[in-house]
Amino acid sequence: MGQKFSVVAVVAAGAAAAAHVASKAGGSPGSSPKKAEETEKPTAAEPEAAVAGPARKIMILFGPPGAGKGTHAPKIEAKLQTPQLSTGDMLRAAVAAGTAVGKQAKAAMDAGALVTDDIVCGIIADRIKEPDCTSGFILDGFPRTVEQAKKLDEVLAKNGEAVAKVVELRVPDAVLEERICGRWVHKASGRSYHVKFNPPKSLPKGKKAKPKYMLDDLTKEPLMQRSDDTAEALVSRLKAYHAQTVPVLQHYGAGKAVGVDANRGLDAVWADIDAATEWD
Ligand code: AMP
């Protein structure tokens, strides 16, 4: 997308320059219908500058930690053919790689607090320019504050775009601790498992979840537990979710947000998410 960005920008700049030359050569304003068309060209080209082709499918997968976003996102990706963009995954990768962003984010993440709006907004603004986002993207864990939502809206509006759907997975706080503390993930793909509710095929029935039994179904690579998936960190994460993230739903309003009761079996939850992610 970065490349497309500059190519289209050059085309738009070229059209603007051509129109400028035409209006200079054409004399008085509105002197002929043809000249009027020419001077309109750049205005028409500008909003589409970064987005060639049909409108991108832009949605937010919303919900508290442990609601099942990581479990259902791969199915939405496959259905819509758009990537899941998880700010949590991107930040964990930055921490693991020891980048400047990772160093800044680490302490907040370990404590279950939010990383600054500037950091996550910068990450997302860059990420959605990548070629795999040409058809759209599924935001997971972003925006997490109303400020982030406003910044996202601004970035999208520059290209005449907006968030189309917000799918909210609803799970009572009391249920989340068991979900979070039993969660194991495959780091490379983001595939998410649960010792009790969604065990990997490698975990023999009746056995305790030990690393040797916890392998990804597809690659057979080891699964891992996140360092912030603890009962203690969950208290802060839920506090941040209710105080800072839930208001984002109101920001997008009932016209865009659809609530799904995610305190049910995987198939029932997916049926509702499937219905909520139908795209015209
Ligand atoms: P997650 O994997 O979505 O649960 O995110 C893990 C941690 O990354 C969170 O507890 C925050 O510390 C940080 N984080 C992820 N996304 C955001 C965001 N949009 N805004 C601020 N902090 C974030």
Boltz pocket constraint, residues with backbone or C-beta under 6 A from the ligand:
constraints:
  - pocket:
      binder: B
      contacts: [[A, 65], [A, 87], [A, 88], [A, 89], [A, 91], [A, 105], [A, 108], [A, 109], [A, 110], [A, 112], [A, 113], [A, 114], [A, 115], [A, 116], [A, 117], [A, 120], [A, 140], [A, 141], [A, 142], [A, 143], [A, 144], [A, 145], [A, 148], [A, 228], [A, 237]]
      max_distance: 6.0
